[in-house]
Amino acid sequence: MDSIGDECTPLKREYDACFTKWYSEKFLNGERTNDCTEVFKKYQTCLRKVLGERGLTKMIDDARPSIGSVFANDSVDNEQKKSNTSK
């Protein structure tokens, strides 16, 4: 699958290949050090540029508080449920 921006596709493929190799050869064998951090940062930088050029950055930033608050509420609810069941 290609990236949202054609100029980011080579970095996406490089990251996908790196991640798949790391996950199957290292992570599943207990190694938690991620070898793909640098290529991920390059890919992320490319994506941010493309998203900004397409005017999508604001929309994503605006959506984050809503998504975060949903998870925050779930987290609080789960903690309250645990607290109530332990009484």
N, C-alpha and C positions, 0 to 999 in steps of 0.2 A: 504494500500500500504506500502510495506517495504521501508526502507531507502537504500541509495546507499551502505552503509556498514552494514552488518548483526549486528555488534556490536552496531550500532547506532539505530537499529529498536526499542528497548524498549523505548529509549528516545524520538524518533519520535512519537511513539504511546502515550506516556505520554503527550508530548507537544500538539499533535493533540486533545486529549481529553480535556486538560486544555483550549486550545484556543476556541474550540467549546462551552464549558460551559461558559467561560468568555464572548464570543461574544454574545451568545443567552440570557444569564441571566443578564449581566451587561451592555455591550457596547450598545446594542439596547435599553436599558433603561436609557441611558445618563451617565453611569459610565465609565469614561475614564481611570481609573487606571488599568494597565495591571497586572493581578495576575500571569502571566506565564513567566515573565522575567527570573527567575532563571533557570527553566527547559529549556527555549530556549537557554540560554547561555551554558548550559551543552551539549545540542544537537549540537549547533554550534561548540563547541570545538571538539566534536566527529567527526563531518563532516569534519572539517579542517584537522584532523589527517588522516582520510581515503583518502581524496582528495590528500593530500601530499604523502601518501604511493603509490597512484596510478599514481603519476606524473601529476595530473590535475591542481594543484595550479597555475603553471606558465601559462598554457593555459587560465585559468579564469582571472588571473591578466592581461595578455596581451589583453584580450577581453574587459576589463572594460573601458579603455580610448576610444575605438571606440564607445561603447554603450553610455558612458557619453557624448561624443562630439555630438552624434545625438540628445540627449535630450537637450543639451545646445543650439544647433542651433535652435531647435524647440522653445525653450524658448525665444531666441532672436527674432526669426521671429514673434512669437505671440505678443511680446512687441512692435515690430515695427508696426505690423498691428493695434494694439490698438492705438498707437500714431498717425498713419496716419488717422484713422477713427475719431479721436476726434478733428482733425484740421478743 
